[in-house]
Amino acid sequence: MADKLIKIPGPDHPISVEANPSRVVVKVGGKIIADTHDALTLREASYPPVQYIPRRDVDMAALTRSEHTTYCPYKGDASYYSIPAGGDRSRNAVWTYEMPFEAMALIKDYVAFYPGRVDEIS
């Protein structure tokens, strides 16, 4: 198997990570899954901003780890979780980079949610 390509964010593909001073709440099935004042907003190239939430502020017991994985040449290998309370729509709704590349080390121990796979991110 060939080695995976590793890229560094730069002018051709900018990525920024900054503290979000606002409260971020994620709800599924009428239940609060995450609630934090310590989210990080990741902005990557032309993609919509993503809120990364510290694991300590997520009800990890409400998530089920899945076998699904993906690879980003800028961040590394992503692991996924589903949210059973959300049914099929919430399959692989959560992703995390457990060992992100050095350039993205700030998002270690954080998770992110797909907006279309949860009821609300506010």
DSSP file with accessible surface (Angstrom, degrees, kcal/mol):
  #  RESIDUE AA STRUCTURE BP1 BP2  ACC     N-H-->O    O-->H-N    N-H-->O    O-->H-N    TCO  KAPPA ALPHA  PHI   PSI    X-CA   Y-CA   Z-CA
    1    1 A M              0   0  210      0, 0.0     3,-0.1     0, 0.0     2,-0.1   0.000 360.0 360.0 360.0 135.0    0.0    0.0    0.0
    2    2 A A        -     0   0   87      1,-0.1     2,-0.1     3,-0.0     3,-0.1  -0.362 360.0 -98.7 -72.3 149.7    1.3    3.4   -0.9
    3    3 A D        -     0   0  163      1,-0.1     2,-0.2    -2,-0.1    -1,-0.1  -0.389  44.1-105.7 -63.9 147.1    2.0    6.0    1.8
    4    4 A K        -     0   0   89      1,-0.1     2,-0.2    -3,-0.1    -1,-0.1  -0.544  34.3-110.2 -76.9 140.8   -0.7    8.5    2.2
    5    5 A L        -     0   0  110     -2,-0.2     2,-0.5    -3,-0.1    -1,-0.1  -0.469  29.6-158.0 -69.9 133.6   -0.1   12.0    0.9
    6    6 A I        -     0   0  100     -2,-0.2     2,-0.3    68,-0.1    68,-0.2  -0.981  10.6-172.5-116.9 125.9    0.4   14.6    3.6
    7    7 A K        -     0   0   87     66,-3.4    65,-0.0    -2,-0.5    -2,-0.0  -0.887  17.2-137.5-118.3 151.0   -0.3   18.3    2.8
    8    8 A I        -     0   0  121     -2,-0.3     5,-0.1    95,-0.0    66,-0.1  -0.896  31.0-110.2-104.9 131.1    0.3   21.5    4.8
    9    9 A P        +     0   0   28      0, 0.0    35,-0.0     0, 0.0    -1,-0.0  -0.284  57.4 139.2 -56.9 144.2   -2.3   24.2    4.7
   10   10 A G  B >   -A   13   0A  21      3,-1.0     3,-1.2     0, 0.0     0, 0.0  -0.890  66.5 -52.0-164.9-165.2   -1.2   27.3    2.8
   11   11 A P  T 3  S+     0   0  137      0, 0.0     0, 0.0     0, 0.0     0, 0.0   0.826 131.4  50.8 -57.7 -32.9   -2.3   29.9    0.3
   12   12 A D  T 3  S+     0   0  135      1,-0.3     0, 0.0    33,-0.0     0, 0.0   0.715 131.8  14.3 -79.0 -20.1   -3.6   27.3   -2.1
   13   13 A H  B <  S-A   10   0A  30     -3,-1.2    -3,-1.0    -5,-0.1    -1,-0.3  -0.537  84.3-166.5-152.0  77.8   -5.6   25.6    0.6
   14   14 A P        -     0   0   69      0, 0.0    31,-3.4     0, 0.0     2,-0.4  -0.416   7.2-177.4 -73.8 143.2   -5.9   27.7    3.7
   15   15 A I  E     -B   44   0B  24     29,-0.2     2,-0.4    -2,-0.1    29,-0.2  -0.984   2.1-178.0-136.5 128.2   -7.2   26.3    7.0
   16   16 A S  E     -B   43   0B  52     27,-2.7    27,-2.7    -2,-0.4     2,-0.4  -0.947   9.6-163.8-125.5 148.1   -7.6   28.3   10.1
   17   17 A V  E     +B   42   0B  31     -2,-0.4     2,-0.3    25,-0.2    25,-0.2  -0.996  18.8 164.8-130.3 124.9   -8.7   27.2   13.6
   18   18 A E  E     -B   41   0B  99     23,-2.0    23,-3.2    -2,-0.4     2,-0.1  -0.983  41.3 -95.2-141.0 152.6   -9.9   29.8   16.2
   19   19 A A  E     -B   40   0B  76     -2,-0.3    21,-0.2    21,-0.2    20,-0.1  -0.397  31.9-139.4 -63.8 138.5  -11.8   29.8   19.4
   20   20 A N        -     0   0   26     19,-2.9    19,-0.4     1,-0.1     4,-0.1  -0.907   8.2-160.9 -99.7 116.6  -15.5   30.3   19.2
   21   21 A P        +     0   0  121      0, 0.0     2,-0.2     0, 0.0    -1,-0.1   0.636  64.8  86.5 -75.1  -9.7  -16.6   32.6   22.0
   22   22 A S  S    S-     0   0   71      1,-0.1    17,-0.4    17,-0.1     2,-0.3  -0.479  87.5-101.4 -90.2 160.0  -20.3   31.6   21.7
   23   23 A R        -     0   0  125     -2,-0.2     2,-0.4    15,-0.1    14,-0.2  -0.568  34.6-158.0 -74.5 138.7  -22.1   28.7   23.2
   24   24 A V  E     -H   36   0C   6     12,-2.9    12,-2.4    -2,-0.3     2,-0.4  -0.988  10.7-177.3-122.9 127.8  -22.6   25.7   20.8
   25   25 A V  E     -H   35   0C   9     97,-2.8    97,-2.7    -2,-0.4     2,-0.4  -0.985   9.3-161.9-126.6 134.8  -25.3   23.2   21.4
   26   26 A V  E     -HI  34 121C   0      8,-2.5     7,-3.0    -2,-0.4     8,-1.5  -0.972  11.8-170.6-117.3 129.3  -26.0   20.0   19.3
   27   27 A K  E     +HI  32 120C  72     93,-2.3    92,-1.7    -2,-0.4    93,-1.6  -0.951  11.1 173.8-123.5 142.3  -29.4   18.3   19.6
   28   28 A V  E >  S-H   31   0C   0      3,-2.4     3,-2.0    -2,-0.4    58,-0.1  -0.984  73.9  -5.1-143.1 131.0  -30.7   15.0   18.3
   29   29 A G  T 3  S-     0   0   53     -2,-0.3     3,-0.1     1,-0.3    -1,-0.0   0.834 129.1 -56.3  57.5  34.5  -34.0   13.4   19.0
   30   30 A G  T 3  S+     0   0   77      1,-0.2     2,-0.4     0, 0.0    -1,-0.3   0.528 116.4 112.4  76.5   5.6  -34.9   16.1   21.5
   31   31 A K  E <  S-H   28   0C  96     -3,-2.0    -3,-2.4    54,-0.0     2,-0.6  -0.896  71.6-121.1-114.9 142.5  -31.7   15.4   23.5
   32   32 A I  E     +H   27   0C  78     -2,-0.4    -5,-0.2    -5,-0.2     3,-0.1  -0.701  30.7 174.6 -79.4 120.1  -28.7   17.6   24.0
   33   33 A I  E     +     0   0C   2     -7,-3.0    26,-3.4    -2,-0.6     2,-0.3   0.738  68.6  15.4 -95.3 -32.4  -25.7   15.6   22.7
   34   34 A A  E     +HJ  26  58C   1     -8,-1.5    -8,-2.5    24,-0.2    -1,-0.3  -0.998  57.4 174.4-145.8 144.4  -23.1   18.4   23.1
   35   35 A D  E     +H   25   0C  53     22,-2.1     2,-0.3    -2,-0.3   -10,-0.2  -0.898  21.4 151.1-152.7 114.7  -23.0   21.7   24.9
   36   36 A T  E     -H   24   0C   3    -12,-2.4   -12,-2.9    -2,-0.3     3,-0.1  -0.986  45.0-163.7-148.2 155.7  -19.9   23.9   25.1
   37   37 A H  S    S+     0   0  117     -2,-0.3    -1,-0.1   -14,-0.2   -14,-0.1   0.130  93.2  68.4-111.8   8.8  -18.4   27.3   25.4
   38   38 A D        +     0   0   78    -14,-0.1   -15,-0.1    16,-0.1    -1,-0.1  -0.035  65.5 141.9-121.7  29.4  -15.1   26.0   24.2
   39   39 A A        -     0   0    1    -17,-0.4   -19,-2.9   -19,-0.4     2,-0.4  -0.331  41.6-139.6 -69.7 154.5  -15.8   25.1   20.5
   40   40 A L  E     -BC  19  52B  21     12,-2.8    12,-3.4   -21,-0.2     2,-0.6  -0.958   9.1-141.1-112.0 134.3  -13.2   25.7   17.8
   41   41 A T  E     -BC  18  51B   7    -23,-3.2   -23,-2.0    -2,-0.4     2,-0.5  -0.884  15.7-162.3 -97.2 119.6  -14.3   27.1   14.4
   42   42 A L  E     -BC  17  50B   4      8,-3.0     8,-2.4    -2,-0.6     2,-0.5  -0.907   4.2-169.1-103.6 124.9  -12.3   25.5   11.6
   43   43 A R  E     -B   16   0B 105    -27,-2.7   -27,-2.7    -2,-0.5     2,-0.5  -0.979   6.9-175.9-113.8 121.2  -12.4   27.3    8.3
   44   44 A E  E >   -B   15   0B  20     -2,-0.5     3,-2.4     3,-0.3   -29,-0.2  -0.972  48.0 -67.5-125.7 116.5  -11.0   25.3    5.4
   45   45 A A  T 3  S-     0   0   47    -31,-3.4   -32,-0.1    -2,-0.5   -29,-0.1  -0.103 111.0 -22.3  44.9-127.1  -10.6   26.7    1.8
   46   46 A S  T 3  S+     0   0  118     -3,-0.1    -1,-0.3     2,-0.0   -33,-0.0   0.349 108.3 114.1 -97.3   8.8  -14.1   27.3    0.4
   47   47 A Y  S <  S-     0   0  140     -3,-2.4    -3,-0.3     1,-0.1     3,-0.1  -0.402  78.3 -94.3 -74.9 155.3  -15.9   24.8    2.7
   48   48 A P        -     0   0  100      0, 0.0    -4,-0.2     0, 0.0    -1,-0.1  -0.330  53.3 -90.0 -63.4 150.5  -18.5   26.1    5.2
   49   49 A P        -     0   0   71      0, 0.0     2,-0.4     0, 0.0    -6,-0.2  -0.285  42.7-148.8 -60.6 147.7  -17.1   26.6    8.7
   50   50 A V  E     -C   42   0B  36     -8,-2.4    -8,-3.0    -3,-0.1     2,-0.6  -0.972   6.4-136.1-123.9 135.8  -17.2   23.6   11.1
   51   51 A Q  E     -C   41   0B  45     -2,-0.4     2,-0.5    62,-0.2    62,-0.5  -0.811  15.4-160.3 -91.0 119.7  -17.5   23.7   14.9
   52   52 A Y  E     -CD  40 112B   4    -12,-3.4   -12,-2.8    -2,-0.6    60,-0.2  -0.913  11.1-159.0 -99.7 125.8  -15.2   21.3   16.6
   53   53 A I  E     - D   0 111B   1     58,-3.5    58,-2.5    -2,-0.5   -14,-0.1  -0.884  22.5-108.4-111.6 133.5  -16.4   20.5   20.1
   54   54 A P  E >   - D   0 110B   1      0, 0.0     3,-2.1     0, 0.0    56,-0.3  -0.331  24.1-128.5 -58.8 137.9  -14.2   19.2   23.0
   55   55 A R  G >  S+     0   0   56     54,-2.5     3,-2.1     1,-0.3     5,-0.3   0.834 107.3  66.5 -55.4 -34.4  -15.0   15.6   23.8
   56   56 A R  G 3  S+     0   0  171     53,-0.3    -1,-0.3     1,-0.3    54,-0.1   0.724 102.1  48.7 -62.7 -18.7  -15.4   16.5   27.4
   57   57 A D  G <  S+     0   0   44     -3,-2.1   -22,-2.1   -19,-0.0     2,-0.4   0.179  98.3  85.9-105.2  14.5  -18.5   18.5   26.4
   58   58 A V  B <  S-J   34   0C  13     -3,-2.1     2,-1.9   -24,-0.2   -24,-0.2  -0.942  82.1-124.2-116.4 138.3  -20.1   15.7   24.4
   59   59 A D    >   +     0   0   56    -26,-3.4     3,-1.9    -2,-0.4     4,-0.2  -0.600  34.2 179.3 -77.3  84.1  -22.3   13.0   25.7
   60   60 A M  G >  S+     0   0   53     -2,-1.9     3,-1.5     1,-0.3    -1,-0.2   0.772  73.9  67.4 -64.0 -22.8  -20.0   10.3   24.3
   61   61 A A  G 3  S+     0   0   97      1,-0.3    -1,-0.3    -3,-0.2    -2,-0.1   0.727  94.2  59.0 -68.9 -19.4  -22.4    7.6   25.7
   62   62 A A  G <  S+     0   0   15     -3,-1.9    23,-0.4   -29,-0.1     2,-0.3   0.497  98.8  76.0 -84.4  -4.8  -25.0    8.8   23.2
   63   63 A L    <   -     0   0   13     -3,-1.5     2,-0.5    -4,-0.2    20,-0.2  -0.786  64.9-154.0-108.8 151.9  -22.7    8.0   20.3
   64   64 A T  E     -E   82   0B  79     18,-2.7    18,-3.2    -2,-0.3    28,-0.2  -0.991  23.8-123.8-124.8 122.5  -21.7    4.6   18.8
   65   65 A R  E     -E   81   0B 118     -2,-0.5    16,-0.3    16,-0.3     2,-0.2  -0.399  30.0-156.9 -64.9 136.6  -18.4    4.3   17.1
   66   66 A S  E     -     0   0B  31     14,-2.5    14,-0.4     2,-0.2    -1,-0.1  -0.597  26.2-118.9-107.6 173.6  -18.8    3.1   13.5
   67   67 A E  E    S+     0   0B 194     -2,-0.2     2,-0.1    12,-0.1    14,-0.1   0.544  77.5 114.5 -86.9  -7.8  -16.3    1.3   11.2
   68   68 A H  E     +     0   0B  83     12,-0.1    12,-1.0    11,-0.0     2,-0.3  -0.383  39.9 170.6 -67.3 136.8  -16.4    4.2    8.7
   69   69 A T  E     -E   79   0B  91     10,-0.2     2,-0.3    -2,-0.1    10,-0.2  -0.969  12.1-171.3-140.8 156.7  -13.2    6.1    8.2
   70   70 A T  E     -E   78   0B  47      8,-1.5     8,-3.0    -2,-0.3     2,-0.4  -0.915  15.9-132.5-139.2 170.4  -12.0    8.8    5.8
   71   71 A Y  E     -E   77   0B  70     -2,-0.3     6,-0.2     6,-0.2    -2,-0.0  -0.991  12.1-171.1-130.7 132.0   -8.6   10.4    5.1
   72   72 A C  E  >  -E   76   0B  15      4,-2.6     4,-2.7    -2,-0.4     3,-0.4  -0.989  20.1-145.6-117.4 125.8   -7.8   14.1    4.7
   73   73 A P  T  4 S+     0   0   34      0, 0.0   -66,-3.4     0, 0.0    -1,-0.1   0.684 101.7  45.6 -66.3 -12.7   -4.3   14.9    3.4
   74   74 A Y  T  4 S+     0   0   17    -68,-0.2    30,-0.1     2,-0.1    29,-0.1   0.729 128.7  20.2 -96.9 -28.1   -4.4   18.1    5.6
   75   75 A K  T  4 S-     0   0   11     -3,-0.4    26,-1.8     1,-0.3     2,-0.3   0.690  98.3-130.5-114.6 -33.0   -5.8   16.6    8.8
   76   76 A G  E  <  -E   72   0B   0     -4,-2.7    -4,-2.6    24,-0.2     2,-0.4  -0.818  55.8  -5.0 117.6-154.2   -5.2   12.8    8.8
   77   77 A D  E     -E   71   0B  80     22,-0.3    22,-0.5    -2,-0.3    21,-0.4  -0.671  61.1-152.5 -84.4 131.4   -7.4    9.8    9.4
   78   78 A A  E     -E   70   0B   0     -8,-3.0    -8,-1.5    -2,-0.4     2,-0.3  -0.861   3.1-157.4-105.4 136.6  -10.9   10.5   10.6
   79   79 A S  E     -EF  69  96B  16     17,-2.7    17,-2.1    -2,-0.4     2,-0.3  -0.788  16.1-143.0-104.7 155.2  -13.0    8.1   12.8
   80   80 A Y  E     - F   0  95B   9    -12,-1.0   -14,-2.5   -14,-0.4     2,-0.3  -0.861  13.4-164.8-125.9 155.6  -16.8    8.3   12.9
   81   81 A Y  E     -EF  65  94B  24     13,-2.3    13,-2.2    -2,-0.3    12,-0.4  -0.966  11.3-146.0-131.7 148.5  -19.6    7.9   15.3
   82   82 A S  E     -E   64   0B  22    -18,-3.2   -18,-2.7    -2,-0.3     9,-0.2  -0.731  12.9-134.9-106.2 162.3  -23.3    7.4   14.8
   83   83 A I    >   -     0   0    1      7,-1.7     3,-2.2    -2,-0.3     4,-0.3  -0.905  11.1-162.9-119.3  98.3  -26.1    8.7   17.0
   84   84 A P  G >  S+     0   0   82      0, 0.0     3,-2.0     0, 0.0    -1,-0.1   0.839  86.6  64.8 -52.2 -35.4  -28.6    6.0   17.6
   85   85 A A  G 3  S+     0   0   65    -23,-0.4   -22,-0.1     1,-0.3   -23,-0.0   0.743 100.3  53.8 -61.5 -21.3  -31.3    8.5   18.8
   86   86 A G  G X  S-     0   0   18     -3,-2.2     3,-0.7     1,-0.3     4,-0.4   0.433  98.7-148.4 -94.5   0.8  -31.3   10.0   15.4
   87   87 A G  G X   -     0   0   41     -3,-2.0     3,-1.4    -4,-0.3    -4,-0.3  -0.229  59.5 -21.8  67.0-156.3  -32.0    6.8   13.5
   88   88 A D  G >  S+     0   0  124      1,-0.3     3,-1.7     2,-0.2    -1,-0.2   0.818 133.3  64.2 -58.6 -34.6  -30.6    6.2   10.0
   89   89 A R  G <  S+     0   0  108     -3,-0.7    -1,-0.3     1,-0.3    -2,-0.2   0.818 101.2  51.6 -60.1 -29.5  -30.2   10.0    9.3
   90   90 A S  G X  S+     0   0    0     -3,-1.4    -7,-1.7    -4,-0.4     3,-1.3   0.213  75.8 130.7 -98.6  18.1  -27.6   10.2   12.1
   91   91 A R  T <  S-     0   0  138     -3,-1.7    -9,-0.2     1,-0.3   -10,-0.0  -0.532  87.9  -2.5 -70.1 131.5  -25.4    7.3   10.8
   92   92 A N  T 3  S+     0   0   27     -2,-0.3    -1,-0.3   -28,-0.2   -10,-0.3   0.852  90.0 145.6  53.3  40.1  -21.8    8.5   10.8
   93   93 A A    <   +     0   0    0     -3,-1.3    21,-2.6   -12,-0.4     2,-0.4   0.641  55.4  55.2 -79.6 -16.3  -23.0   12.0   11.9
   94   94 A V  E     -FG  81 113B   0    -13,-2.2   -13,-2.3    19,-0.2     2,-0.3  -0.951  62.8-175.4-124.8 136.9  -19.9   12.7   14.0
   95   95 A W  E     -FG  80 112B  22     17,-2.3    17,-2.5    -2,-0.4     2,-0.3  -0.939   1.6-179.0-131.0 157.4  -16.2   12.7   13.0
   96   96 A T  E     -F   79   0B   0    -17,-2.1   -17,-2.7    -2,-0.3     2,-0.8  -0.992  26.7-139.0-151.5 145.3  -13.0   13.1   14.9
   97   97 A Y        -     0   0   12     13,-0.5    12,-0.4    10,-0.4    13,-0.3  -0.906  22.1-179.2-104.9  98.2   -9.3   13.2   14.1
   98   98 A E  S    S+     0   0   58     -2,-0.8    -1,-0.1   -21,-0.4   -20,-0.1   0.792  83.8  21.5 -73.0 -27.5   -7.8   11.2   17.0
   99   99 A M  S    S-     0   0  163    -22,-0.5   -22,-0.3    -3,-0.1    -1,-0.3  -0.553  87.6-176.4-135.8  68.5   -4.2   11.7   15.8
  100  100 A P        -     0   0   19      0, 0.0   -24,-0.2     0, 0.0   -25,-0.1  -0.215  36.3 -90.0 -66.7 159.0   -4.3   14.7   13.5
  101  101 A F    >   -     0   0   46    -26,-1.8     3,-2.1     1,-0.1     4,-0.1  -0.255  45.3-100.5 -62.7 158.2   -1.3   15.9   11.6
  102  102 A E  G >  S+     0   0  185      1,-0.3     3,-1.6     2,-0.2     4,-0.2   0.851 121.5  59.2 -52.7 -39.8    0.9   18.4   13.4
  103  103 A A  G 3  S+     0   0   49      1,-0.3    -1,-0.3     2,-0.1     3,-0.2   0.753 114.2  37.9 -64.4 -20.0   -0.5   21.4   11.5
  104  104 A M  G X  S+     0   0   11     -3,-2.1     3,-2.1     1,-0.1    -1,-0.3   0.064  75.3 126.8-117.8  24.1   -4.0   20.5   12.8
  105  105 A A  G X   +     0   0   57     -3,-1.6     3,-1.8     1,-0.3    -1,-0.1   0.771  60.2  74.1 -56.4 -26.2   -3.0   19.4   16.3
  106  106 A L  G 3  S+     0   0  114      1,-0.3    -1,-0.3    -4,-0.2    -2,-0.1   0.767  90.6  56.9 -60.6 -25.8   -5.5   21.9   17.9
  107  107 A I  G X  S+     0   0    1     -3,-2.1     3,-1.5     2,-0.1   -10,-0.4   0.469  75.9 120.0 -91.3   3.5   -8.5   19.6   16.9
  108  108 A K  T <  S+     0   0   97     -3,-1.8   -10,-0.2     1,-0.3     3,-0.1  -0.386  80.0  20.7 -63.2 140.3   -7.2   16.6   18.7
  109  109 A D  T 3  S+     0   0   93    -12,-0.4   -54,-2.5     1,-0.3   -53,-0.3   0.717 107.3 107.3  69.2  22.3   -9.7   15.5   21.4
  110  110 A Y  E <   -D   54   0B  41     -3,-1.5   -13,-0.5   -13,-0.3     2,-0.3  -0.896  52.4-156.2-123.2 156.8  -12.5   17.4   19.5
  111  111 A V  E     -D   53   0B   0    -58,-2.5   -58,-3.5    -2,-0.3     2,-0.3  -0.913   3.0-152.6-127.9 159.5  -15.4   16.1   17.5
  112  112 A A  E     -DG  52  95B   0    -17,-2.5   -17,-2.3    -2,-0.3     2,-0.4  -0.933   8.0-142.8-130.9 155.0  -17.5   17.7   14.7
  113  113 A F  E     - G   0  94B   7    -62,-0.5   -62,-0.2    -2,-0.3   -19,-0.2  -0.949  18.0-122.9-120.6 137.5  -21.1   17.0   13.6
  114  114 A Y    >   -     0   0   77    -21,-2.6     3,-1.8    -2,-0.4     4,-0.3  -0.667  23.2-141.6 -73.4 122.2  -22.6   17.0   10.1
  115  115 A P  G >  S+     0   0   96      0, 0.0     3,-1.0     0, 0.0    -1,-0.2   0.854  98.4  53.6 -56.9 -36.0  -25.4   19.6   10.3
  116  116 A G  G 3  S+     0   0   61      1,-0.2    -2,-0.0    -3,-0.0   -23,-0.0   0.536 105.1  55.2 -77.7  -4.6  -27.8   17.6    8.1
  117  117 A R  G <  S+     0   0   90     -3,-1.8     2,-0.3   -24,-0.2    -1,-0.2   0.313 105.3  54.4-110.0   2.0  -27.4   14.5   10.3
  118  118 A V  S <  S-     0   0    3     -3,-1.0   -90,-0.2    -4,-0.3     3,-0.1  -0.860  83.3-120.2-125.9 166.3  -28.5   16.2   13.6
  119  119 A D  S    S-     0   0   85    -92,-1.7     2,-0.3    -2,-0.3   -91,-0.2   0.873  87.8  -4.0 -74.9 -35.9  -31.6   18.1   14.5
  120  120 A E  E     -I   27   0C  83    -93,-1.6   -93,-2.3     2,-0.0     2,-0.4  -0.978  42.2-170.4-161.5 138.7  -29.8   21.3   15.4
  121  121 A I  E      I   26   0C  60     -2,-0.3   -95,-0.2   -95,-0.2   -97,-0.0  -0.968 360.0 360.0-125.8 113.0  -26.4   23.0   15.9
  122  122 A S              0   0   72    -97,-2.7   -97,-2.8    -2,-0.4    -2,-0.0  -0.854 360.0 360.0-130.6 360.0  -26.9   26.4   17.5
